[in-house]
Each structure stands twice: as C-alpha cells, then as structure tokens.
Amino acid sequence: MLLAPLLCFLGAAFAPPGQSVDTAADDRALFTQAETATANLAEGNKSPLNKETRLAQVKRTSAPSVRLLPAARDKKLEGEEAYRTAAAASVLITGAYKCDKCTRWHCTLASGVVVDPDGVIATNHHVAAGETAEAMGVMTADGRFFAVTEVLAANKNNDVALLRINAKGLTALPVRDDLGAGAAIYCYSHPANSFGCFSEGIVTRYCRLGGADRNGAVFMQITADYARGSSGGPIIDQAGNLVGLVSSTSPVLYTDNAAAKGTTTGQANLQMVRHNCVTGRAILELTRTLPKPAATK
C-alpha cells in the first residue's frame, strides 16, 4: 500500500516525506496508512510473530549470523544529502494493540533503521519488548509495509534490539563505533506522529547510566533534539554512518521538589534535557558471539 502523491522512491532521486515543499509530509495520512496495515496484520492472528513468541525472542542475546555493513563512508554530506541518506534507511515501527474502552485496534509508533539490506532493523529493546503489541510491522520511507517476523537479539541494559523483516535490497547504513565527544551528528526520527523530523547537534559525552534497566551500560549523550516516538531513530555522523540510536531523555530540574522549596514549577523549573542514545558499539555487539560462562565446580 503506497501513498503515491506523497511518496517517491526513484533511487538517487528519492524524495522522502517532509524533504521539500513538493513532498510535504501528511502526518495524518501516514499515520492512517501505518495503523491500517498493522491492524490488518493483527486482525485474525495474521502476524507471523505473535506477542508470546516475540517476548520470548527478546531474551536472545546475540545474532552472530548477521553481518552489518562496516563504516566506510568518509565524505562529508551536505545537510540536504544527509537528510536523504538518513531517511532512506529509516523505518517506522508499529505495534497493534487494543485498549479496554473500545473494540478497534490502536497503533504505537517508534523509529528504527536498516542495518542489513536483507531485512535487519536496529531499534530499542523497549520497542521490541513492548508488552501490548499483538502484531508489529515496519513501514519504509517509500511506503512499503512489512510484518516483523523475528527478534534476532536484544540487550535490555544497552536498550538495543535487532528485528527481522522479510525484505531484500533495502537501503542500509554502515555502523561506526568510534565517534568521539564533540563530533557533529544528525538525528532522524518520527516524534509524536510528526514524520521525518531532522535535527543536528554534537556528541556531548559518553557515560554510564545507572538504575536497574541500565546497570552501568555506556550511552552516548547528544544535543540534537527528539521526543516520544523517536525511540530507535538513527543518529548519524556527517558522512552518513550510523553511530547510535535514540533511546530516552532525562530532564535536569532546578529542584525535584520545587513547590516544597517555594520555587517555580513546570517549564520554568526545567534547566536542560539530557538526550541518551544507544552507541554504535552496542549495535555491533549484538552480532558478536558471546563467550560461554566458565563452568562451575
């Protein structure tokens, strides 16, 4: 199912939704397309991957059979070319679920990126491990829809996962894991049902995040902006290499208990937002064979 007036896929002439005045993104039409396709997949148990199997597969820790593209690009891309490069490899990830207030199917939206032309998608663990989705699908930038057939591997601490769809010849990004702090980056994602949003910034630092979900895992923090719905969206360097994925945000407040201390609340209490991203190395590590634990006596 394609949206011909909106989507154009002509190789080098690829013009993704939102890229120009002639290809302005129709957010409502794109959402309806994705929601309808995912609902059709869920209705009548047509999905090749049911929720129970998906949640079991999320426990897989490595997919050594996957061969990701090595970082090979070194030519700096201009802004418009960088946008097209990120958009061509980016996908919308959908999940169909039912609420307790009506009988119709609803749709969750997240982002992802192709890392193997033969149907391997990188996204977040928290996207792959969603508790409600009865069926999951992937919509490419040129409007094609594919059912998610398998969770190849995932890591909760690093918030990363690899999904499989039945597709060949997709546009994929090479993965790089050595970009340093201070380097310029771009982010492409679909925040809050706004399709094809592009932002720029720098890597501010790499750090270890605490808490039960992260357990000291290394994350990349950036200044490029994003919001809910961006989870799994690609972070690329200036040459178009994939260096990370959107994961989460954590606000820095002047005080966590502003009212009690007599200070301002709400937006006035917000000082900055930390943008936490999966690293390129965390993506690569899913494709490496893990050492077997030492035998206990």
HELIX and SHEET records of a PDB file:
HELIX    1   1 GLY A   11  ALA A   13  5                                   3    
HELIX    2   2 VAL A   21  THR A   23  5                                   3    
HELIX    3   3 ASP A   27  ALA A   42  1                                  16    
HELIX    4   4 LYS A   51  GLN A   57  1                                   7    
HELIX    5   5 GLY A   79  ALA A   89  1                                  11    
HELIX    6   6 HIS A  125  ALA A  128  1                                   4    
HELIX    7   7 PRO A  191  ASN A  193  5                                   3    
HELIX    8   8 GLY A  266  ASN A  269  5                                   4    
HELIX    9   9 GLY A  280  GLU A  285  1                                   6    
SHEET    1   A 7 SER A  90  LYS A  98  0                                        
SHEET    2   A 7 TRP A 105  ASP A 116 -1                                        
SHEET    3   A 7 VAL A 120  THR A 123 -1                                        
SHEET    4   A 7 VAL A 160  ILE A 165 -1                                        
SHEET    5   A 7 PHE A 145  ASN A 155 -1                                        
SHEET    6   A 7 ALA A 135  THR A 140 -1                                        
SHEET    7   A 7 SER A  90  LYS A  98 -1                                        
SHEET    1   B 7 ALA A 184  SER A 189  0                                        
SHEET    2   B 7 CYS A 197  LEU A 209 -1                                        
SHEET    3   B 7 ALA A 217  ILE A 222 -1                                        
SHEET    4   B 7 LEU A 270  THR A 279 -1                                        
SHEET    5   B 7 LEU A 242  LEU A 253 -1                                        
SHEET    6   B 7 PRO A 234  ASP A 237 -1                                        
SHEET    7   B 7 ALA A 184  SER A 189 -1                                        
END                                                                             
